[in-house]
Amino acid sequence: MTVETKMKDDEKPSARRHPPTDAFQRLRSVAGKLPLMPGIYLMRDERGEILYIGKAKSLRKRVLSYFKVPSPIPKIAILMQKVRAIDHIDTPTEVDALLLEAHLIHKHQPRYNQDLKDDKSFPLLKITREKFPRICVTRQKTDKRAIYYGPYTDAKLLHQAVNLINDLFPIRKCQVLPRVACLYHHIGQCIAPCIKPEVKPEYDRLIDEVKRFLGGGKKSFAQYLNDRMEKASRELRFEDAQFFKEQIDALSKLRKKRFFPKNPGQGISLSATMELKQKLKLERIPERIVCFDVSNVQGDQAVASKVSFYRELPDKFGYRRYKIRGVSGINDYAMMAEALRRMLRGIQEGREDFMPDLIIIDGGKGHLNTAVRVLVQEGMGTIDLIAIAKQFEWIHSPKFHAPLVFASDSPALYLLKKVRDEAHRFAITYHRQLRTKALQRSVLDDIPGMGEKRKRLLLRHFNSIEEIRHASIAKLLDVPGIDPKTAEAVRAHFSRL
């Protein structure tokens, strides 16, 4: 990519022959530490304003090319005299970098990208204004009704991006709608609006998703699809979540087949359950996974949580909270055993709707051994079971003597940690709720003359027990329904604590 701008009289090309400044040397050191992967780089001046935005197949190699002394291009030397900071955004592929670059240039309008923005010879991505729009590459804005994105700096990469969008979203590829369904419909890459006009609402939704991605400035297709999947899951729109999950799966397969560089750990892969099946020596893919965690403080208000994931997505209908009843004192093993036993008996008695394919215990080898005993005692020892320890993220399984160590970029480890962390969050939330309720009961219920009605009035008026503790008589009397006698009793009670 070239840098174009008009040179002022005092901006002579001879400036590139000056010895490098300290700032120049510092920036070159920063450039030498950039990752060797695709991405976007943003050059800023001393005020932090963006001067130039570019894309790179290798961020480090591309940005280091600006620091050649003397510079082979005078205009680059002029730019580098003004640059005081370089930011970067890494992307999984160069195609992702191309799309993000165009979005950021359009958003920030950098001075040194001016020629890129105005040059009509650069390719554009076009969404046609037809009843069933299609996506194509063009160099002219001849149709005022169409929607255009760009310009883009690399026509070859842009064509690859369009091919990718067409592969991921089953929209029409034909320039003219045929009278019979074409090959794309038969291979599942088009929902055939040519013969099924009733698919118009679904087709519009697909086009809206394409527009949302192109206009959203996400760093990658994978990031966009994963964010949309998680949002749909949080909102319990499981059909939509499944759609995005399938798109991520398709993207993962395309990365292996086509132009995507091998960057393990970048993006999201749906091979997690397959990897679990292989690494854990399971008989089947673990579609239904549940995880248990225990939360307590010195044995007080002990609770356990169970979260459920189905096909790698949270299934909120399978979440359970257990208030530990049969354990006194600090005994995490016994607490875990009680919660697990209650789930297993719920399955046997028909109170639970499903049998899990894999049970995860948040803990180490001791927690695992306890859980194995419970499964055997309840006659359900065939259910696969593992424990994941927080300290080193080691996976303990009764099938292996030594813990399993997954690679840090393993999709399976990512899924296990996600399930474990969700169980921990769910348990902590329940524990805090119980502690808050217990505190409110033990403190306010001991005040003479304090009934349920007055207790509710105080708790609604003040944000916490601590506020009530420090409230003056005057502030207590501001609460409707609290008389002087009750206010005096509250102050006297807290003064003794």
DRENZA-890954 format. One record per residue (C-alpha): residue in one letter; x, y, z; residue number from 1. Coordinates in pm, 1 decimal. Layout:
// residues N
NODE guti       xx       yy       zz milo
NODE    a        X        Y        Z  NUM
...
//
This chain:
// residues 497
NODE guti       xx       yy       zz milo
NODE    m      0.0      0.0      0.0    1
NODE    t    139.3    343.6    -87.2    2
NODE    v    119.2    662.8    112.9    3
NODE    e      6.7    962.4    -89.6    4
NODE    t     -2.2   1331.4      5.9    5
NODE    k    106.4   1664.1   -140.1    6
NODE    m    443.9   1783.2    -15.3    7
NODE    k    474.9   2131.2    124.3    8
NODE    d    773.3   2348.2     34.2    9
NODE    d    943.1   2280.1    367.2   10
NODE    e    887.3   1903.0    338.3   11
NODE    k   1185.6   1819.8    118.0   12
NODE    p   1275.2   1462.0     21.9   13
NODE    s   1623.4   1532.4    153.6   14
NODE    a   1476.4   1496.5    502.1   15
NODE    r   1501.0   1122.5    463.1   16
NODE    r   1881.0   1154.5    469.6   17
NODE    h   1882.8   1295.2    823.2   18
NODE    p   2010.8   1056.0   1092.8   19
NODE    p   1735.1    867.8   1280.6   20
NODE    t   1597.2   1042.2   1589.6   21
NODE    d   1539.2    881.3   1928.2   22
NODE    a   1166.8    863.6   1851.7   23
NODE    f   1243.3    690.9   1520.4   24
NODE    q   1465.1    434.7   1693.0   25
NODE    r   1203.1    374.8   1964.4   26
NODE    l    929.9    315.0   1707.5   27
NODE    r   1153.1     79.2   1512.1   28
NODE    s   1201.4   -119.6   1832.1   29
NODE    v    822.5   -133.3   1876.2   30
NODE    a    780.5   -252.0   1516.7   31
NODE    g   1033.3   -529.2   1574.9   32
NODE    k    811.9   -674.2   1847.8   33
NODE    l    490.6   -688.0   1641.9   34
NODE    p    350.1  -1036.1   1571.2   35
NODE    l    433.4  -1221.7   1249.6   36
NODE    m     67.3  -1254.7   1157.2   37
NODE    p   -196.2  -1069.1    953.4   38
NODE    g   -351.4   -754.8   1089.9   39
NODE    i   -401.7   -378.8   1082.0   40
NODE    y   -151.3   -114.1   1186.6   41
NODE    l   -243.5    243.2   1280.2   42
NODE    m     18.3    520.5   1278.9   43
NODE    r    -52.3    815.1   1510.7   44
NODE    d     99.1   1160.6   1558.5   45
NODE    e    201.2   1323.2   1886.7   46
NODE    r   -162.8   1416.2   1959.5   47
NODE    g   -279.7   1061.0   1908.8   48
NODE    e   -459.3   1133.8   1581.3   49
NODE    i   -444.5    857.9   1321.4   50
NODE    l   -225.9    952.3   1023.7   51
NODE    y   -234.1    626.3    833.1   52
NODE    i   -404.8    284.4    844.5   53
NODE    g   -268.8    -14.8    658.3   54
NODE    k   -310.2   -391.3    643.4   55
NODE    a    -38.8   -653.2    642.3   56
NODE    k      8.8  -1020.6    580.0   57
NODE    s    283.8  -1004.4    845.2   58
NODE    l    254.6   -704.2   1076.3   59
NODE    r    618.3   -705.1   1185.0   60
NODE    k    764.8   -733.8    833.7   61
NODE    r    531.1   -474.8    686.0   62
NODE    v    576.5   -210.0    954.4   63
NODE    l    955.0   -260.2    969.9   64
NODE    s    968.2   -176.2    598.3   65
NODE    y    882.2    184.9    690.4   66
NODE    f   1207.1    218.6    886.7   67
NODE    k   1456.5    174.9    605.0   68
NODE    v   1724.7    445.8    609.6   69
NODE    p   1738.5    616.5    373.7   70
NODE    s   1376.9    562.8    275.4   71
NODE    p   1334.3    457.5    -89.7   72
NODE    i   1010.3    660.5   -110.9   73
NODE    p   1019.5   1030.8    -11.5   74
NODE    k    652.9   1037.1     88.0   75
NODE    i    709.1    760.2    343.6   76
NODE    a    996.5    959.7    493.2   77
NODE    i    762.6   1257.1    535.1   78
NODE    l    501.4   1037.5    705.4   79
NODE    m    754.5    883.2    941.9   80
NODE    q    871.5   1226.7   1056.8   81
NODE    k    524.3   1278.6   1204.4   82
NODE    v    457.5    930.6   1349.0   83
NODE    r    495.2    902.7   1726.5   84
NODE    a    300.2    581.2   1802.3   85
NODE    i    201.3    263.8   1619.9   86
NODE    d    -97.1     52.3   1723.9   87
NODE    h   -197.4   -277.9   1573.3   88
NODE    i   -493.1   -517.7   1560.2   89
NODE    d   -405.6   -875.6   1473.8   90
NODE    t   -651.9  -1079.0   1267.1   91
NODE    p   -673.1  -1451.9   1190.9   92
NODE    t   -635.0  -1401.1    815.1   93
NODE    e   -533.3  -1142.6    560.3   94
NODE    v   -890.7  -1141.9    429.0   95
NODE    d  -1013.1  -1031.8    771.2   96
NODE    a   -743.0   -762.5    773.9   97
NODE    l   -858.0   -633.2    434.2   98
NODE    l  -1219.4   -591.0    548.3   99
NODE    l  -1123.1   -433.0    879.2  100
NODE    e   -881.2   -193.1    709.9  101
NODE    a  -1154.1    -53.8    482.7  102
NODE    h  -1392.8    -13.9    776.3  103
NODE    l  -1137.8    175.6    987.0  104
NODE    i  -1030.7    402.5    700.9  105
NODE    h  -1394.5    492.7    635.7  106
NODE    k  -1447.6    557.4   1008.0  107
NODE    h  -1134.9    762.3   1087.1  108
NODE    q  -1057.1    927.2    748.6  109
NODE    p   -676.7    936.6    801.7  110
NODE    r   -498.0   1216.3    615.8  111
NODE    y   -237.9    993.2    452.5  112
NODE    n   -499.4    749.9    322.0  113
NODE    q   -670.5   1026.9    125.8  114
NODE    d   -580.4    899.0   -218.7  115
NODE    l   -704.5    552.1   -128.2  116
NODE    k  -1045.9    688.4    -29.6  117
NODE    d  -1088.1    894.1   -344.4  118
NODE    d   -942.5    662.5   -608.0  119
NODE    k  -1228.6    509.6   -805.5  120
NODE    s  -1000.9    235.9   -947.3  121
NODE    f   -997.7     44.0   -618.6  122
NODE    p  -1250.1   -242.1   -595.8  123
NODE    l  -1572.5   -214.5   -397.8  124
NODE    l  -1801.9   -474.8   -245.7  125
NODE    k  -2157.1   -432.6   -370.5  126
NODE    i  -2489.9   -559.3   -234.0  127
NODE    t  -2744.3   -523.7   -511.5  128
NODE    r  -3085.8   -363.9   -458.9  129
NODE    e  -3296.5   -652.0   -586.8  130
NODE    k  -3580.0   -840.8   -426.7  131
NODE    f  -3324.2  -1109.6   -345.7  132
NODE    p  -2990.9   -922.3   -329.3  133
NODE    r  -2657.6  -1076.1   -422.0  134
NODE    i  -2299.5   -980.6   -339.4  135
NODE    c  -2038.5   -898.0   -599.6  136
NODE    v  -1719.8   -700.6   -664.2  137
NODE    t  -1723.6   -383.0   -873.7  138
NODE    r  -1509.1    -77.5   -946.0  139
NODE    q  -1787.9    165.7  -1030.6  140
NODE    k  -2077.4    308.0   -827.2  141
NODE    t  -2322.4    308.8  -1114.5  142
NODE    d  -2630.6    185.1   -927.7  143
NODE    k  -2746.1    445.9   -676.9  144
NODE    r  -2987.8    198.3   -520.1  145
NODE    a  -2714.8    -53.3   -431.8  146
NODE    i  -2513.0    -58.7   -108.7  147
NODE    y  -2133.7    -30.2   -141.7  148
NODE    y  -1851.6   -111.4     99.3  149
NODE    g  -1490.2    -11.0     52.1  150
NODE    p  -1280.0     74.5   -135.3  151
NODE    y  -1047.4   -218.4    -70.8  152
NODE    t   -678.2   -232.7   -147.6  153
NODE    d   -649.8   -587.7   -280.5  154
NODE    a   -889.0   -717.9   -546.1  155
NODE    k   -773.9  -1078.5   -511.1  156
NODE    l   -836.7  -1083.0   -137.1  157
NODE    l  -1171.3   -908.9   -184.7  158
NODE    h  -1285.0  -1181.9   -425.4  159
NODE    q  -1180.0  -1438.3   -166.0  160
NODE    a  -1385.1  -1252.8     96.2  161
NODE    v  -1691.7  -1254.3   -128.2  162
NODE    n  -1645.8  -1626.2   -193.7  163
NODE    l  -1623.9  -1683.8    180.2  164
NODE    i  -1944.2  -1487.8    247.0  165
NODE    n  -2121.1  -1683.3    -25.3  166
NODE    d  -1999.0  -2009.4    126.0  167
NODE    l  -2110.5  -1919.0    477.2  168
NODE    f  -2448.6  -1763.8    393.1  169
NODE    p  -2689.1  -1950.4    161.9  170
NODE    i  -2776.1  -1650.7    -58.4  171
NODE    r  -2810.1  -1642.1   -436.4  172
NODE    k  -2499.9  -1649.0   -656.3  173
NODE    c  -2674.0  -1636.9   -995.6  174
NODE    q  -2666.9  -1302.4  -1176.2  175
NODE    v  -3012.6  -1378.7  -1318.0  176
NODE    l  -3259.3  -1584.0  -1117.1  177
NODE    p  -3309.0  -1918.1  -1294.5  178
NODE    r  -3642.8  -2089.4  -1341.6  179
NODE    v  -3526.7  -2406.1  -1170.3  180
NODE    a  -3303.0  -2452.3   -865.4  181
NODE    c  -2936.1  -2450.4   -958.4  182
NODE    l  -2646.5  -2657.0   -824.5  183
NODE    y  -2588.7  -2419.7   -529.9  184
NODE    h  -2928.0  -2514.4   -384.6  185
NODE    h  -2855.7  -2885.4   -418.4  186
NODE    i  -2526.0  -2853.6   -231.9  187
NODE    g  -2683.1  -2644.5     47.0  188
NODE    q  -2530.8  -2304.0    -44.4  189
NODE    c  -2852.7  -2129.5   -146.1  190
NODE    i  -3206.8  -2136.5     -7.9  191
NODE    a  -3338.9  -2113.0   -367.2  192
NODE    p  -3543.3  -1789.9   -379.6  193
NODE    c  -3578.6  -1860.4   -752.7  194
NODE    i  -3833.4  -2135.9   -682.7  195
NODE    k  -3932.2  -2047.4   -324.1  196
NODE    p  -4044.4  -1684.5   -302.7  197
NODE    e  -4182.1  -1760.7     44.3  198
NODE    v  -3823.3  -1761.6    182.1  199
NODE    k  -3811.7  -1380.6    150.7  200
NODE    p  -3811.1  -1312.3    532.7  201
NODE    e  -3533.9  -1565.0    590.9  202
NODE    y  -3338.3  -1431.5    291.5  203
NODE    d  -3361.9  -1074.8    422.3  204
NODE    r  -3231.4  -1193.4    758.5  205
NODE    l  -2927.8  -1348.1    588.7  206
NODE    i  -2853.3  -1025.6    400.0  207
NODE    d  -2892.3   -825.4    721.9  208
NODE    e  -2630.9  -1047.6    885.5  209
NODE    v  -2389.2   -980.9    599.6  210
NODE    k  -2448.9   -604.7    629.3  211
NODE    r  -2408.2   -618.3   1005.8  212
NODE    f  -2070.2   -785.5    972.0  213
NODE    l  -1940.2   -558.2    695.6  214
NODE    g  -2047.2   -247.5    885.1  215
NODE    g  -1944.0   -360.4   1230.3  216
NODE    g  -1565.2   -346.5   1220.9  217
NODE    k  -1507.6   -688.7   1379.0  218
NODE    k  -1152.8   -820.3   1359.4  219
NODE    s  -1258.5  -1150.1   1200.5  220
NODE    f  -1547.0  -1355.0   1065.8  221
NODE    a  -1494.9  -1595.4   1356.8  222
NODE    q  -1520.5  -1320.4   1618.0  223
NODE    y  -1837.9  -1182.5   1462.8  224
NODE    l  -2007.9  -1521.4   1437.4  225
NODE    n  -1905.9  -1621.2   1789.9  226
NODE    d  -2035.2  -1292.7   1937.2  227
NODE    r  -2367.5  -1337.6   1757.0  228
NODE    m  -2392.8  -1699.6   1874.4  229
NODE    e  -2328.9  -1609.5   2239.2  230
NODE    k  -2576.9  -1319.8   2227.4  231
NODE    a  -2847.1  -1546.8   2085.7  232
NODE    s  -2770.1  -1806.1   2352.8  233
NODE    r  -2792.9  -1549.6   2636.1  234
NODE    e  -3131.5  -1440.4   2501.7  235
NODE    l  -3245.7  -1806.0   2483.8  236
NODE    r  -3282.6  -1785.2   2104.6  237
NODE    f  -3141.0  -2132.4   2062.3  238
NODE    e  -3245.8  -2173.8   1699.7  239
NODE    d  -3051.9  -1860.2   1603.9  240
NODE    a  -2757.8  -1969.7   1818.1  241
NODE    q  -2751.2  -2302.4   1636.7  242
NODE    f  -2744.7  -2120.2   1300.1  243
NODE    f  -2434.8  -1921.7   1399.7  244
NODE    k  -2276.5  -2232.5   1546.8  245
NODE    e  -2316.6  -2406.4   1211.1  246
NODE    q  -2159.4  -2105.8   1035.2  247
NODE    i  -1858.2  -2122.2   1269.3  248
NODE    d  -1829.8  -2493.2   1194.1  249
NODE    a  -1836.7  -2419.5    822.1  250
NODE    l  -1576.0  -2146.1    866.9  251
NODE    s  -1349.6  -2385.5   1054.1  252
NODE    k  -1368.8  -2635.0    766.6  253
NODE    l  -1302.3  -2364.7    507.0  254
NODE    r   -992.2  -2253.1    696.7  255
NODE    k   -849.3  -2600.2    659.4  256
NODE    k   -932.8  -2625.0    288.4  257
NODE    r   -855.4  -2287.4    137.9  258
NODE    f   -665.6  -1963.3    170.6  259
NODE    f   -653.6  -1929.6    549.4  260
NODE    p   -305.7  -1948.5    707.6  261
NODE    k   -250.1  -2197.9    985.1  262
NODE    n   -292.1  -1995.5   1303.5  263
NODE    p   -401.7  -2235.7   1576.5  264
NODE    g   -572.4  -2051.7   1856.6  265
NODE    q   -711.0  -1779.0   1632.7  266
NODE    g  -1087.5  -1766.9   1598.0  267
NODE    i  -1322.0  -2031.4   1728.6  268
NODE    s  -1331.8  -2394.8   1619.5  269
NODE    l  -1618.7  -2632.2   1679.2  270
NODE    s  -1390.5  -2936.2   1689.7  271
NODE    a  -1387.9  -2911.1   2070.1  272
NODE    t  -1623.8  -3200.7   2140.0  273
NODE    m  -1452.4  -3417.4   1878.6  274
NODE    e  -1117.2  -3344.9   2042.6  275
NODE    l  -1265.3  -3433.3   2382.8  276
NODE    k  -1389.1  -3763.9   2244.5  277
NODE    q  -1043.8  -3848.9   2111.8  278
NODE    k   -831.9  -3726.2   2404.5  279
NODE    l  -1058.0  -3865.2   2678.3  280
NODE    k  -1117.4  -4197.5   2497.2  281
NODE    l  -1494.9  -4148.0   2502.4  282
NODE    e  -1729.2  -4383.5   2319.0  283
NODE    r  -1934.4  -4098.2   2173.5  284
NODE    i  -1911.7  -3724.2   2117.6  285
NODE    p  -2009.4  -3548.6   2446.4  286
NODE    e  -2303.1  -3339.1   2326.5  287
NODE    r  -2448.8  -3293.4   2675.8  288
NODE    i  -2191.1  -3173.1   2930.5  289
NODE    v  -2263.0  -3078.5   3292.0  290
NODE    c  -2024.5  -2925.4   3543.7  291
NODE    f  -2037.0  -2901.7   3926.0  292
NODE    d  -1877.0  -2640.5   4151.5  293
NODE    v  -1898.3  -2575.2   4526.7  294
NODE    s  -1891.0  -2235.6   4699.8  295
NODE    n  -1865.5  -2159.3   5072.1  296
NODE    v  -1675.2  -1942.8   5320.3  297
NODE    q  -1537.3  -2144.7   5612.2  298
NODE    g  -1822.3  -2389.7   5561.1  299
NODE    d  -2087.2  -2117.2   5594.9  300
NODE    q  -2384.8  -2106.8   5353.6  301
NODE    a  -2237.2  -2387.0   5142.9  302
NODE    v  -2391.0  -2425.1   4798.3  303
NODE    a  -2318.2  -2617.6   4481.8  304
NODE    s  -2407.5  -2539.1   4123.7  305
NODE    k  -2462.1  -2746.6   3813.6  306
NODE    v  -2450.2  -2589.8   3467.9  307
NODE    s  -2542.3  -2766.2   3148.2  308
NODE    f  -2406.3  -2721.8   2795.9  309
NODE    y  -2564.3  -2881.4   2490.7  310
NODE    r  -2359.3  -2893.3   2169.7  311
NODE    e  -2117.6  -2641.8   2321.7  312
NODE    l  -2389.0  -2386.4   2405.6  313
NODE    p  -2522.8  -2304.7   2754.1  314
NODE    d  -2856.6  -2476.0   2820.1  315
NODE    k  -3010.5  -2264.6   3096.7  316
NODE    f  -3296.5  -2511.0   3144.1  317
NODE    g  -3041.1  -2760.2   3275.0  318
NODE    y  -2890.7  -2525.7   3536.7  319
NODE    r  -2943.2  -2625.6   3903.3  320
NODE    r  -2853.3  -2479.9   4243.0  321
NODE    y  -2809.0  -2701.0   4549.7  322
NODE    k  -2810.2  -2572.8   4905.3  323
NODE    i  -2588.6  -2819.4   5090.6  324
NODE    r  -2784.4  -2981.8   5374.0  325
NODE    g  -2597.5  -3288.2   5495.9  326
NODE    v  -2246.9  -3148.9   5547.8  327
NODE    s  -2123.6  -2946.9   5844.0  328
NODE    g  -1790.6  -2767.3   5854.3  329
NODE    i  -1541.6  -2739.5   5569.4  330
NODE    n  -1553.8  -3050.1   5349.8  331
NODE    d  -1554.6  -2974.3   4976.9  332
NODE    y  -1544.1  -3344.0   4886.8  333
NODE    a  -1860.1  -3423.4   5084.4  334
NODE    m  -2037.4  -3114.5   4947.9  335
NODE    m  -1952.5  -3213.4   4590.6  336
NODE    a  -2068.5  -3568.5   4659.7  337
NODE    e  -2404.8  -3448.1   4794.5  338
NODE    a  -2475.8  -3228.8   4490.8  339
NODE    l  -2371.5  -3498.9   4243.5  340
NODE    r  -2579.1  -3762.7   4422.9  341
NODE    r  -2886.9  -3538.5   4415.3  342
NODE    m  -2854.6  -3497.5   4039.0  343
NODE    l  -2808.5  -3872.0   3981.1  344
NODE    r  -3110.5  -3957.2   4194.1  345
NODE    g  -3307.7  -3691.4   4011.1  346
NODE    i  -3226.7  -3873.6   3686.2  347
NODE    q  -3330.0  -4208.7   3834.0  348
NODE    e  -3654.9  -4068.7   3972.2  349
NODE    g  -3746.5  -3877.5   3656.2  350
NODE    r  -3698.7  -3527.1   3799.7  351
NODE    e  -3408.7  -3460.0   3561.4  352
NODE    d  -3478.7  -3460.3   3189.2  353
NODE    f  -3151.5  -3598.4   3052.6  354
NODE    m  -2849.2  -3818.8   3112.8  355
NODE    p  -2521.6  -3625.4   3064.3  356
NODE    d  -2258.2  -3754.3   2823.8  357
NODE    l  -1980.2  -3603.8   3034.3  358
NODE    i  -1964.4  -3476.8   3394.3  359
NODE    i  -1698.4  -3219.6   3485.8  360
NODE    i  -1594.2  -3160.1   3846.1  361
NODE    d  -1424.4  -2832.7   3934.1  362
NODE    g  -1130.1  -2964.5   4132.4  363
NODE    g   -837.2  -3203.9   4137.4  364
NODE    k   -767.2  -3571.9   4181.1  365
NODE    g   -934.9  -3590.1   4523.8  366
NODE    h  -1258.5  -3440.7   4392.7  367
NODE    l  -1249.2  -3683.9   4099.2  368
NODE    n  -1206.2  -3990.4   4324.5  369
NODE    t  -1498.4  -3876.1   4539.7  370
NODE    a  -1719.5  -3833.3   4232.6  371
NODE    v  -1621.0  -4177.4   4098.4  372
NODE    r  -1733.5  -4338.3   4426.4  373
NODE    v  -2068.6  -4158.2   4409.2  374
NODE    l  -2130.1  -4275.5   4052.0  375
NODE    v  -2052.0  -4635.5   4146.3  376
NODE    q  -2267.8  -4620.9   4460.8  377
NODE    e  -2562.6  -4489.1   4259.6  378
NODE    g  -2519.8  -4757.1   3992.7  379
NODE    m  -2427.4  -4505.6   3721.4  380
NODE    g  -2054.7  -4571.4   3691.5  381
NODE    t  -2068.2  -4578.2   3309.9  382
NODE    i  -2111.1  -4198.9   3281.7  383
NODE    d  -1785.2  -4037.6   3168.8  384
NODE    l  -1628.9  -3813.3   3429.8  385
NODE    i  -1332.8  -3574.7   3451.5  386
NODE    a  -1203.1  -3304.7   3688.0  387
NODE    i  -1028.8  -2985.0   3584.7  388
NODE    a   -786.2  -2825.6   3831.5  389
NODE    k   -759.3  -2446.5   3834.9  390
NODE    q   -386.8  -2412.1   3906.3  391
NODE    f   -243.2  -2568.6   3591.3  392
NODE    e   -564.9  -2648.5   3398.4  393
NODE    w   -475.4  -3019.0   3416.1  394
NODE    i   -747.8  -3267.0   3327.4  395
NODE    h   -786.9  -3566.4   3560.3  396
NODE    s   -969.0  -3874.5   3432.2  397
NODE    p  -1020.9  -4213.6   3599.0  398
NODE    k   -905.4  -4368.5   3268.9  399
NODE    f   -551.7  -4228.7   3300.5  400
NODE    h   -295.9  -4247.8   3581.1  401
NODE    a   -133.5  -3913.3   3492.6  402
NODE    p   -323.1  -3588.1   3431.8  403
NODE    l   -388.1  -3486.5   3072.5  404
NODE    v   -228.3  -3160.7   2961.2  405
NODE    f   -404.1  -2991.2   2670.3  406
NODE    a   -232.5  -2735.0   2447.6  407
NODE    s   -307.2  -2376.3   2547.0  408
NODE    d   -480.4  -2314.3   2211.0  409
NODE    s   -679.2  -2637.6   2224.8  410
NODE    p  -1049.9  -2593.6   2136.4  411
NODE    a  -1132.0  -2868.2   2387.3  412
NODE    l   -953.2  -2686.3   2670.6  413
NODE    y  -1126.9  -2361.7   2573.2  414
NODE    l  -1465.2  -2534.5   2602.9  415
NODE    l  -1380.8  -2705.2   2934.5  416
NODE    k  -1263.8  -2377.7   3089.6  417
NODE    k  -1573.5  -2198.4   2960.2  418
NODE    v  -1803.8  -2459.4   3118.5  419
NODE    r  -1601.8  -2463.6   3444.7  420
NODE    d  -1600.7  -2082.9   3472.9  421
NODE    e  -1975.5  -2069.2   3414.1  422
NODE    a  -2032.7  -2322.7   3694.1  423
NODE    h  -1812.7  -2115.3   3924.8  424
NODE    r  -1999.5  -1794.8   3840.0  425
NODE    f  -2335.0  -1962.6   3898.6  426
NODE    a  -2227.7  -2103.6   4236.5  427
NODE    i  -2075.6  -1776.4   4358.3  428
NODE    t  -2391.1  -1582.6   4266.1  429
NODE    y  -2612.8  -1821.0   4465.3  430
NODE    h  -2375.0  -1820.4   4763.2  431
NODE    r  -2377.1  -1439.6   4779.1  432
NODE    q  -2756.8  -1431.1   4764.6  433
NODE    l  -2786.5  -1671.4   5057.3  434
NODE    r  -2527.2  -1485.1   5264.6  435
NODE    t  -2706.4  -1155.6   5204.7  436
NODE    k  -3040.2  -1302.8   5311.5  437
NODE    a  -2884.4  -1463.3   5619.0  438
NODE    l  -2720.5  -1135.7   5718.9  439
NODE    q  -3046.7   -948.7   5682.9  440
NODE    r  -3230.1  -1204.0   5897.9  441
NODE    s  -2970.1  -1230.5   6174.2  442
NODE    v  -2920.8   -854.9   6217.5  443
NODE    l  -3267.3   -703.3   6171.1  444
NODE    d  -3468.6   -984.2   6326.4  445
NODE    d  -3295.0   -932.0   6662.6  446
NODE    i  -3420.5   -572.4   6694.1  447
NODE    p  -3711.4   -545.0   6942.4  448
NODE    g  -4039.2   -462.5   6770.3  449
NODE    m  -3894.7   -527.0   6422.2  450
NODE    g  -4155.4   -715.3   6221.0  451
NODE    e  -4141.5   -826.5   5857.7  452
NODE    k  -4321.3   -513.1   5734.9  453
NODE    r  -4080.9   -267.0   5898.7  454
NODE    k  -3782.4   -476.4   5793.9  455
NODE    r  -3894.6   -455.5   5430.1  456
NODE    l  -3945.9    -80.4   5461.8  457
NODE    l  -3589.1    -31.5   5587.7  458
NODE    l  -3435.1   -256.7   5323.4  459
NODE    r  -3622.3    -78.3   5043.8  460
NODE    h  -3523.1    266.8   5167.9  461
NODE    f  -3155.0    194.7   5235.2  462
NODE    n  -2921.3     23.1   4988.9  463
NODE    s  -2761.9   -212.2   5242.7  464
NODE    i  -2744.0   -324.1   5603.9  465
NODE    e  -2434.4   -105.5   5639.5  466
NODE    e  -2637.4    205.3   5551.0  467
NODE    i  -2895.1    114.4   5814.2  468
NODE    r  -2615.3     53.2   6066.3  469
NODE    h  -2477.9    408.4   6020.7  470
NODE    a  -2809.2    591.0   5972.1  471
NODE    s  -2896.0    862.3   6225.5  472
NODE    i  -3227.1    881.5   6409.1  473
NODE    a  -3335.2   1158.1   6172.0  474
NODE    k  -3259.5    947.3   5863.8  475
NODE    l  -3438.8    648.0   6010.3  476
NODE    l  -3746.7    864.2   6073.5  477
NODE    d  -3742.0    963.1   5703.6  478
NODE    v  -3854.8    608.5   5627.0  479
NODE    p  -4236.1    601.3   5600.2  480
NODE    g  -4374.4    364.5   5864.6  481
NODE    i  -4078.2    392.1   6105.0  482
NODE    d  -4183.7    563.2   6430.7  483
NODE    p  -3947.6    719.8   6692.2  484
NODE    k  -3961.1    411.9   6914.4  485
NODE    t  -3849.4    181.2   6631.5  486
NODE    a  -3580.4    426.0   6519.3  487
NODE    e  -3439.8    437.3   6874.6  488
NODE    a  -3445.5     57.1   6890.9  489
NODE    v  -3251.8     30.1   6561.1  490
NODE    r  -2986.2    278.9   6674.9  491
NODE    a  -2953.2    110.9   7015.3  492
NODE    h  -2921.1   -234.4   6855.8  493
NODE    f  -2644.2   -137.5   6614.3  494
NODE    s  -2455.3     64.0   6878.5  495
NODE    r  -2418.1   -260.6   7078.3  496
NODE    l  -2274.2   -458.1   6783.9  497
//
